[in-house]
Amino acid sequence: MKLLGGILVVAGLSTGCQKNEAEVKKKVVYNGPLLEATNVTMLVSDSAKLQIKLTAPVSQQFESGDQVYPKGMKVTFYSKSGAIVNTLQGKYGRYDKAKNLYLVRNDVRVSNEEKKQKMNSEELYYDKQKAIIYTEKFVRVETPTEILTGTGLTANQDFSRYKILKPAGVFTVEAPVEE
């Protein structure tokens, strides 16, 4: 009888150890940011001339190289002479490193200083490689002479040329002058 009791105690101890080993082997996977910075300013230049300036209150960098700007971001584009051409800003931003693509959301505003044009949308992509901005969402474009609305937009990064993919609303059309 004493032998049987000893075997049960040993069996109980061995199963207790196995449970602890299984608990220890569970890996905790961290998906959060590896780095967080505040009051971020990133400058992009070519031949010592400033081209792009990105500012954000908070920047979070992830293991994949992606970055998130949870409190918004502002991108300022400069001309070759160093003058501000336009700005792009929103209340949330994300950079996808694999696609080299920025996504800006929530109250997105683009403003071309030279042409006095403004654009509003809820979502906009900025393709740094192709130097274009685009969206499939509703847009509102204000120029000195008119207000244009529609769904979808493609434009060059300085917003000097743009195309609304599905225009809507009332448009001013000049009638041809008869001679």
N, C-alpha and C positions, 0 to 999 in steps of 0.2 A: 504494500500500500504506500509506503514511503517513497518508493521508486516512482510510482505513477504520479504522485504529487510533484516530484522534482521535474519530471518530464513536462508536465503542464506549465510549470513556472517558466522553464526554458522556452517552450513553444510560445508562451505569451510574450516573453521578452523579444524573441526574434520577430514576431509580427509587429510589435511596437516600433522596432528599429526600421523596418521596411516602410512604414507609413511616414516616418520622419524623413527618410531618404527621398521618397517621392515628393514630399512637400518642398524639400530643398532643391530638387532638380527643376522645378517650375521656374522658367525664366520670365522676368518682368521686362516687357518691351516698352521703351519710352518713345513716344511719338511726338513729343513736344519740341520746342525750339532748343537748339544747341547754344544759341547766342541771342541776346536781346540788347539792343542799344537804344538810347533816347536822343532826341534832337539830332537826327542823322542828316548829313549833307553829303551827297555823292556827286562828284564832278566828272564829266566825260569831255575830253578835249582831243583835238587832232592838230598836229603841228603847233602845239602850244597855244591853240585858240579854243576857248570854251565853246562847246556845242550844246551840251545838255547839263542841267543842274536838277537833281532830285533831292527834295527835302521831305522829311517825315518826322512826326513827334516820336514814333516808336517803330523800330524795325526788328523783326524776328527772323533769324536764319535757321534753316532746318538741315538735317544731314544730307538730303538730296541736293542741296544748293539752292532750293526754292527760298523765297523770302516773302514774308507777309508784313503788311503795313496796316495793323488793325485799327489805328486811329487816323487813318487817311494818309494821303501823299500828294505832293505837288511836283510836276515836272515842268521845267522852264526850258524852252528851246531858244537858241541864240543864232543870229545871222553870222555870216563870215566876218562882218565888221564889229561884232560883239554886242549888237543891239538885241533886245528881247523881241522875238518874233511872235511867240505865242506861249500860252500856259495850258496845262492839262492838270486838273485836280479832281479828287473825289474823297469821300469819307472812309473808303476802304481800298486797299491795293494788294495785289499779289503778283509776284514774279515767278514764272515757271522757267527754271533754268534749262530743262530739256528742250523746250520749244523756243527759248529766248523771247518770251512773250509776257507782256504786262497786262493784267486785268485790273481795271479801275471800276468800282461800283459805288452806288449810293450818292446821289446828287453830283453827278459828273458834270464838270464844266470845262469847256475849251474856249479860249479867248485868243483871237488873232489881233494883236495890238496894231499892226500896220493897216489892216483892212477894216478894222473896227467891227469884226464879226464875232458872234458868240454862239456857242452850241451847248445845249443841255440834253442829258440822257441819264438813264439809270445804270447803264453799263457800257463800257467801252474797252476795246483792246488796243494796245500799242505794240506793234511789231517793230522792234528796234532794228532788226536786220534789213527789213524791206522799207523802213522809214515811212510806215503808214499807220493810220488809226482807222478803226472800223467798229461797227456794231450792227446787230440785227434787231435791236430794240427801237422803241419810239424815240425820235429826236425832234428838237426844236432849234432852228437856226435863225438868229437875228442878224440882219445886215443893216447898214444905215438907211436903206430904203424899204425893206420888207421883212416879214416874219414867215419862215417856211417851216412846215412840219411834215412828218412822214415816218415810215418805218424802215430802218436800215440806212447805213451811211458808210461810205468809204472816202478817205481823204488822205492827202499827204501829211506828214507829221507837223508841218508848219501851218496847216489848215488854210493854206492860200487857195487850194483847189479841192473841191469836194463834190460828192454826188449822193443825193438822197435816192435810195433804191426804189421806194414806193412812196412818192410824194402824195400829200393829202392837204386839203384846205383850199383857201382862196389865194390866187396868184395874180399879180399884176402883169399884164401883157401889153406891150406897146403895139398899137396898130400901125401897119405900114403907111407911110405918107404917100399919097397919090400925087404925081407930078402933072 
